[in-house]
Amino acid sequence: MKILVTGSYGQLGRSLFNHLNSNIEVFWTGRNIPFDGNGFYLDICDRINLKELISLNEPDIIINLAALTNVDFCEKNLDLAREINTNGVRNICDAFKGKIVQLSTDYVFDGKNGPYLEEDEVFPLSVYGKTKLEAEKIVMSHNSDNLIIRGNVLYDNCIGSRASFLNWVVQSLREKTPINVVDDQINNPTWAKSMAKIIGLCVEKEISGIYHWGDAEFVSRYKFAKIIAKHYNLETKLINPKSTKEIGQVAPRPLKSGLLSEKIVKILDINQPSINGCLNQILPK
Ligand SMILES: NC(=O)c1ccc[n+]([C@@H]2O[C@H](COP(=O)([O-])OP(=O)(O)OC[C@H]3O[C@@H](n4cnc5c(N)ncnc54)[C@H](OP(=O)(O)O)[C@@H]3O)[C@@H](O)[C@H]2O)c1
């Protein structure tokens, strides 16, 4: 079997490297390939580039991780967000008739009454959520074998990156810098490797449809930051709880959100990991 992965060098793509069965031939692709990466250049907004790469490599499955994921940047750049998150996905569907695995988000919900099941009513508040929901619809009408996995608050140790919530908390507290963290946005933060494992299993078991995957605990960002701080013996007093209103993020956020994952848990017969269990594996204390 051959799989082409888009957006391979982002947070989730890097985690996926070790979670696709070793007998699968994988074409890792991205717009910015690191020096140590062994991939192909692919911009999902470039229809010619897409067509050429697909006809050259003839994948059986495409896993689409490429997206504009900065939620506030999307809010200020609607056209670009739509171009990548929605039209990019349409381009993939136009160029490829096989199975697509599409990553989506809990931001398709309004956060009034979460956590959410797959069949709950969608109502995205932000540009990011709206463009990702449009992509879901395109993917679901393209091929009945297609798979959508919705995730939320993916985290990992991305060395030197302040874009990673985990690294931002750890670095700030190690430098004794106080941080403001929202205490009214509830999710189930999910280790990127936990999500990568699910993608690998879903591919192996040929699962199709819409599924949610999130790790075991539903917590606010503030509580998540405190768990991280305690885990690494850092000063929790430096973490200040703030409301979403006070923080003034550009894009509206679903507040009471998170993803109920019973459907996939049952099918795959797996357990959701705890935050501390994941932190133990991510960084030594
Ligand atoms: N992070 C989360 O909390 C979260 C939660 C739920 C769902 N998801 C979904 O999971 C997927 C992976 O997210 P992630 O956390 O790995 O985000 P990420 O680190 O931002 O990775 C996204 C990747 O897409 C690439 N990309 C952007 N525009 C592209 C284009 N036109 N063509 C090809 N590649 C492009 C980016 O790289 P360049 O800009 O260098 O090209 C980046 O490597 C996304 O679909 C996201 O919506 C993420």
PDBQT file of the ligand as one rigid body, heavy atoms in Angstrom, charges set to zero:
ROOT
HETATM    1  N1  LIG A 301      -3.179  21.617  16.354  1.00  0.00    +0.000 N 
HETATM    2  C1  LIG A 301      -4.373  21.332  16.830  1.00  0.00    +0.000 C 
HETATM    3  O1  LIG A 301      -4.684  21.592  18.010  1.00  0.00    +0.000 OA
HETATM    4  C2  LIG A 301      -5.399  20.677  15.942  1.00  0.00    +0.000 A 
HETATM    5  C3  LIG A 301      -6.642  20.339  16.496  1.00  0.00    +0.000 A 
HETATM    6  C4  LIG A 301      -7.594  19.731  15.685  1.00  0.00    +0.000 A 
HETATM    7  C5  LIG A 301      -7.307  19.470  14.357  1.00  0.00    +0.000 A 
HETATM    8  N2  LIG A 301      -6.100  19.820  13.841  1.00  0.00    +0.000 N 
HETATM    9  C6  LIG A 301      -5.866  19.538  12.414  1.00  0.00    +0.000 C 
HETATM   10  O2  LIG A 301      -4.799  18.612  12.299  1.00  0.00    +0.000 OA
HETATM   11  C7  LIG A 301      -4.068  18.864  11.088  1.00  0.00    +0.000 C 
HETATM   12  C8  LIG A 301      -2.584  18.986  11.416  1.00  0.00    +0.000 C 
HETATM   13  O3  LIG A 301      -2.415  20.049  12.345  1.00  0.00    +0.000 OA
HETATM   14  P1  LIG A 301      -1.043  20.366  13.086  1.00  0.00    +0.000 P 
HETATM   15  O4  LIG A 301      -1.347  20.531  14.520  1.00  0.00    +0.000 OA
HETATM   16  O5  LIG A 301       0.024  19.424  12.654  1.00  0.00    +0.000 OA
HETATM   17  O6  LIG A 301      -0.787  21.829  12.508  1.00  0.00    +0.000 OA
HETATM   18  P2  LIG A 301       0.522  22.484  11.937  1.00  0.00    +0.000 P 
HETATM   19  O7  LIG A 301       1.675  22.160  12.813  1.00  0.00    +0.000 OA
HETATM   20  O8  LIG A 301       0.202  23.908  11.681  1.00  0.00    +0.000 OA
HETATM   21  O9  LIG A 301       0.706  21.714  10.547  1.00  0.00    +0.000 OA
HETATM   22  C9  LIG A 301       0.022  22.049   9.369  1.00  0.00    +0.000 C 
HETATM   23  C10 LIG A 301       0.984  21.904   8.229  1.00  0.00    +0.000 C 
HETATM   24  O10 LIG A 301       0.328  22.282   6.995  1.00  0.00    +0.000 OA
HETATM   25  C11 LIG A 301       1.296  22.917   6.193  1.00  0.00    +0.000 C 
HETATM   26  N3  LIG A 301       0.631  23.717   5.166  1.00  0.00    +0.000 N 
HETATM   27  C12 LIG A 301      -0.007  24.902   5.298  1.00  0.00    +0.000 A 
HETATM   28  N4  LIG A 301      -0.486  25.310   4.119  1.00  0.00    +0.000 NA
HETATM   29  C13 LIG A 301      -0.150  24.357   3.207  1.00  0.00    +0.000 A 
HETATM   30  C14 LIG A 301      -0.356  24.203   1.818  1.00  0.00    +0.000 A 
HETATM   31  N5  LIG A 301      -0.994  25.132   1.094  1.00  0.00    +0.000 N 
HETATM   32  N6  LIG A 301       0.107  23.097   1.197  1.00  0.00    +0.000 NA
HETATM   33  C15 LIG A 301       0.771  22.152   1.904  1.00  0.00    +0.000 A 
HETATM   34  N7  LIG A 301       1.034  22.254   3.220  1.00  0.00    +0.000 NA
HETATM   35  C16 LIG A 301       0.567  23.351   3.863  1.00  0.00    +0.000 A 
HETATM   36  C17 LIG A 301       2.124  23.740   7.181  1.00  0.00    +0.000 C 
HETATM   37  O11 LIG A 301       3.443  23.943   6.764  1.00  0.00    +0.000 OA
HETATM   38  P3  LIG A 301       3.962  25.187   5.926  1.00  0.00    +0.000 P 
HETATM   39  O12 LIG A 301       3.164  26.400   6.340  1.00  0.00    +0.000 OA
HETATM   40  O13 LIG A 301       5.402  25.226   6.265  1.00  0.00    +0.000 OA
HETATM   41  O14 LIG A 301       3.695  24.782   4.540  1.00  0.00    +0.000 OA
HETATM   42  C18 LIG A 301       2.200  22.785   8.372  1.00  0.00    +0.000 C 
HETATM   43  O15 LIG A 301       3.341  21.972   8.281  1.00  0.00    +0.000 OA
HETATM   44  C19 LIG A 301      -4.707  20.121  10.481  1.00  0.00    +0.000 C 
HETATM   45  O16 LIG A 301      -5.637  19.726   9.516  1.00  0.00    +0.000 OA
HETATM   46  C20 LIG A 301      -5.443  20.767  11.635  1.00  0.00    +0.000 C 
HETATM   47  O17 LIG A 301      -6.539  21.520  11.195  1.00  0.00    +0.000 OA
HETATM   48  C21 LIG A 301      -5.129  20.407  14.604  1.00  0.00    +0.000 A 
ENDROOT
TORSDOF 0
